[in-house]
Amino acid sequence: MRIRLDIAYDGTHFRGWAKQPGLRTVQGTLEAALARIVGSDVQFVVAGRTDAGVHASGQVAHVDLDDAQWSRIEARHGRAAHDPAGSIAGRMRGVLGAYPDVTVTRSALAPDGFDARFSAVWRRYRYRLADDAAGFDPMRRNDTTSIRGSLDVEAMDAAARTLIGLHDFAAYCKAREEATTIRTLLDYRWRRDDDGVLIAEVKADAFCHSMVRALVGACAAVGEGRLDVADVVVLRDALVRTSEFKVLAARGLTLTEVGYPAEGLLSARAEQTRARRDTDGSMLGEPVDDE
């Protein structure tokens, strides 16, 4: 029985999503919580494996429960009188305790063909950046990066929009052996919110490792006047990592949403993504390391 789980977490004290021996991770914490409920080990498949310190408000995962595990869920509430799959989120929240830094906001039976990782068609991230004009809010210290000086948000937004499209983003990715850096950047824009904090919205079919934080760092350099608007494309097309800008801190980054096609297209999308990876060995379109 495949279950879809919608997940949120403060990544400050996690060593990223992926389970690692001896380290506290989001995956390890959630799998341990669900294992207590179903009586045996489980394994989550996630839409995007976030890096250490990165947060999520709209992460998506799925888990496959065998007959024995599903029977334990059904036995708790009864098959007819309750929604067993929907009860999993509440039961996991109970195991995770009061005020946890990770939670399951919703659980449901996954539609036919659903794969949290391979069925996804896009991911959206938000980055919060506070300059001197915005000031420092200690209540937001875990999800906002601070930078000295005042930034030109109009120039940053103009630079961001020049990067949109299908391109090789090698200059904005941390290299991984046999992994492509070609991505479709669907949207990238900057604005100031009501408190003056600079907000980046970044959407792509998938992201390679450190890509969002590198894109943010490049535009911050434009906002500081260290780079011109046109430079971000010049650097991108050079296809090599550069010291012209800094990759900004993980603390300002949050995965806010994952997009999926209509239910009837879920299986086809998953097959397409897997086929593209298998054909060239490069994991094109697969979110191996979103951030």
C-alpha positions in Angstrom: 0.0 0.0 0.0 1.7 3.2 -1.1 1.2 6.3 1.1 1.9 9.9 0.2 3.3 12.0 3.0 3.5 15.8 3.0 6.3 17.0 5.2 7.7 20.2 6.8 10.9 20.7 8.8 13.3 23.2 10.2 16.6 21.9 8.8 18.8 23.7 11.3 19.7 20.7 13.4 19.5 18.0 10.7 22.4 16.8 8.6 20.2 16.9 5.5 17.4 14.6 4.3 19.3 11.4 3.5 19.8 8.9 6.2 23.4 8.6 7.4 24.9 6.3 10.0 25.4 8.1 13.3 23.9 11.4 12.1 20.5 13.0 12.8 18.7 13.3 9.5 15.1 14.0 8.4 14.7 10.7 6.7 16.1 8.8 9.6 13.9 10.6 12.1 10.7 10.0 10.1 11.4 6.4 9.3 12.0 5.6 12.9 8.7 7.3 13.9 6.7 5.3 11.4 8.5 2.1 12.2 7.3 2.4 15.8 3.7 2.6 14.5 3.8 -0.2 11.9 6.1 -2.5 13.9 9.0 -2.9 11.4 11.4 -0.9 9.2 10.2 1.3 6.4 11.9 3.3 3.7 10.9 6.7 2.4 11.3 7.9 -1.2 11.5 11.7 -1.3 10.9 14.3 -4.0 14.1 16.2 -3.3 17.0 15.4 -1.0 17.8 18.6 0.8 21.2 19.4 2.2 22.2 20.1 5.8 20.5 23.2 7.2 17.9 23.5 4.3 14.3 23.7 5.4 11.0 22.5 3.9 7.4 23.5 4.1 6.2 21.5 1.1 8.4 18.4 0.9 6.7 15.2 -0.5 7.6 11.6 0.1 6.1 8.2 -0.3 6.4 4.9 1.6 5.3 1.4 0.7 3.7 -0.6 3.5 3.5 -4.4 3.3 0.4 -6.3 4.3 1.5 -6.8 7.9 2.3 -3.1 8.3 -0.9 -2.0 6.7 -2.9 -4.3 9.0 -1.5 -2.6 12.0 -2.7 0.7 10.7 -6.2 -0.6 9.9 -6.5 -2.4 13.2 -6.1 0.8 15.1 -9.2 2.5 13.7 -11.2 -0.1 11.7 -11.4 -0.2 7.9 -14.9 1.2 7.4 -15.2 3.8 10.1 -12.0 5.7 9.5 -9.5 6.7 6.9 -6.5 4.6 7.9 -4.0 6.3 5.5 -5.1 9.7 6.6 -4.5 8.7 10.3 -0.8 8.1 9.7 0.1 11.8 9.8 -1.5 12.3 13.2 0.0 9.2 14.7 3.4 10.2 13.5 3.0 13.6 15.0 2.2 11.9 18.3 5.4 9.9 18.1 7.5 12.9 17.1 6.2 14.8 20.2 5.3 18.3 21.0 7.1 21.1 19.1 9.3 18.9 16.9 11.5 20.3 14.2 10.0 17.9 11.6 6.3 17.0 11.1 4.0 15.2 8.7 1.3 17.7 7.7 -0.8 15.2 5.7 -0.9 11.5 4.7 -3.1 9.8 2.1 -3.3 6.8 -0.2 -1.1 7.6 -3.2 -2.9 7.6 -6.5 -2.1 4.9 -9.1 1.3 5.5 -10.6 2.5 8.1 -8.0 6.2 8.2 -7.3 7.3 11.1 -5.0 10.6 11.3 -6.8 10.1 10.4 -10.4 6.6 11.7 -11.0 7.5 15.2 -9.9 7.6 17.8 -12.8 9.0 20.7 -10.8 10.3 21.9 -7.4 10.0 25.4 -6.0 12.4 27.0 -3.4 12.3 30.3 -1.5 15.3 32.1 -0.2 15.2 34.8 2.5 18.0 37.4 2.5 18.1 40.3 4.9 20.4 43.3 4.2 20.9 46.5 6.2 17.7 47.9 4.9 15.7 45.0 6.3 17.6 44.7 9.5 18.0 41.5 11.7 15.0 39.7 13.2 16.2 37.3 15.8 12.9 35.4 15.5 13.8 34.5 11.9 17.5 33.8 12.4 17.1 30.1 11.5 15.5 30.7 8.1 17.0 34.0 6.9 20.6 34.8 5.8 22.0 38.2 6.7 24.3 40.2 4.5 26.0 43.6 5.2 25.1 46.6 3.1 22.0 47.5 1.1 21.1 45.4 -2.0 19.6 46.6 -5.3 16.6 44.3 -5.6 15.6 45.6 -9.0 19.0 44.7 -10.4 18.9 41.3 -8.7 15.5 40.6 -10.2 16.6 41.6 -13.7 19.7 39.4 -13.4 17.6 36.4 -12.2 15.2 36.6 -15.1 18.1 36.4 -17.7 18.9 32.9 -16.4 15.4 31.4 -17.0 15.3 28.6 -19.6 16.9 25.3 -20.5 20.7 25.6 -20.0 23.8 23.9 -18.7 24.2 25.3 -15.1 27.6 23.7 -14.4 28.8 27.1 -13.2 26.1 27.1 -10.6 26.3 23.5 -9.5 28.7 21.5 -7.3 30.0 18.8 -9.6 29.0 15.2 -9.2 30.6 12.4 -11.2 28.4 11.3 -14.2 25.6 13.7 -13.3 24.3 16.2 -15.8 24.1 19.9 -14.9 21.5 20.7 -17.6 18.3 21.9 -16.0 15.2 23.9 -17.1 14.9 27.0 -14.8 11.2 27.7 -15.0 11.1 30.9 -12.9 13.5 33.0 -10.9 12.6 36.4 -9.4 13.4 38.7 -6.5 11.2 41.0 -4.4 11.1 42.6 -1.0 8.4 41.5 1.4 6.5 43.9 3.7 9.3 43.7 6.3 11.9 44.6 3.7 13.4 41.2 3.5 14.6 40.1 0.0 12.7 37.1 -1.2 13.8 34.9 -4.1 11.4 32.4 -5.7 13.2 29.7 -7.8 11.4 27.0 -9.7 12.9 24.3 -11.9 12.2 20.8 -13.2 15.0 19.7 -10.9 18.1 21.2 -9.2 21.7 20.0 -9.0 23.7 20.2 -5.9 24.0 23.7 -4.4 22.3 25.2 -7.5 19.8 27.4 -5.7 22.3 28.8 -3.3 24.7 29.6 -6.1 22.0 31.3 -8.1 21.1 33.4 -5.1 24.8 34.2 -4.4 25.3 35.4 -8.0 22.3 37.7 -7.8 23.4 39.0 -4.4 26.7 40.0 -6.0 24.7 41.9 -8.6 22.7 43.6 -5.8 26.0 44.6 -4.1 27.3 46.1 -7.4 30.2 43.5 -7.6 28.7 42.0 -10.8 26.7 43.5 -13.6 23.3 42.1 -14.6 24.8 40.6 -17.8 27.6 38.9 -15.9 25.4 36.1 -14.5 24.7 34.8 -18.0 28.4 35.2 -19.0 29.4 33.1 -16.0 26.7 30.5 -16.7 27.9 30.1 -20.3 31.5 29.7 -19.2 30.4 26.3 -17.7 32.9 26.4 -14.8 32.7 27.2 -11.1 33.9 30.7 -10.3 35.0 32.7 -7.3 33.2 35.8 -8.6 30.3 35.2 -6.1 29.7 33.3 -2.9 27.3 30.3 -2.5 25.1 31.6 0.2 24.2 29.8 3.5 21.7 27.0 3.7 19.8 28.6 6.5 17.9 31.0 4.1 16.6 28.2 1.8 13.2 26.4 2.0 11.7 23.9 -0.3 8.1 25.2 -0.5 6.3 23.1 -3.2 6.6 20.1 -5.5 4.5 19.9 -8.6 3.0 16.8 -10.1 0.9 16.1 -13.2 -2.7 15.1 -13.2 -3.3 11.6 -11.7 -3.7 9.9 -15.1 -0.2 11.1 -16.1 1.7 10.2 -13.0 2.9 6.8 -14.2 3.9 8.1 -17.6 5.9 10.9 -16.0 7.7 8.5 -13.7 8.6 6.2 -16.6 9.8 9.2 -18.7 12.1 10.4 -15.9 13.6 7.0 -15.4 14.1 6.4 -19.1 15.9 9.7 -19.5 18.3 8.7 -16.7 18.8 5.2 -18.0 19.4 6.3 -21.6 22.4 8.6 -20.9 23.4 7.6 -17.4 23.4 11.2 -16.3 20.3 11.4 -14.1 18.8 14.1 -16.2 15.7 15.6 -14.5 16.2 13.5 -11.4 16.6 15.4 -8.1 19.5 13.5 -6.7 20.7 16.5 -4.7 18.4 19.5 -4.8 20.5 21.4 -2.3 
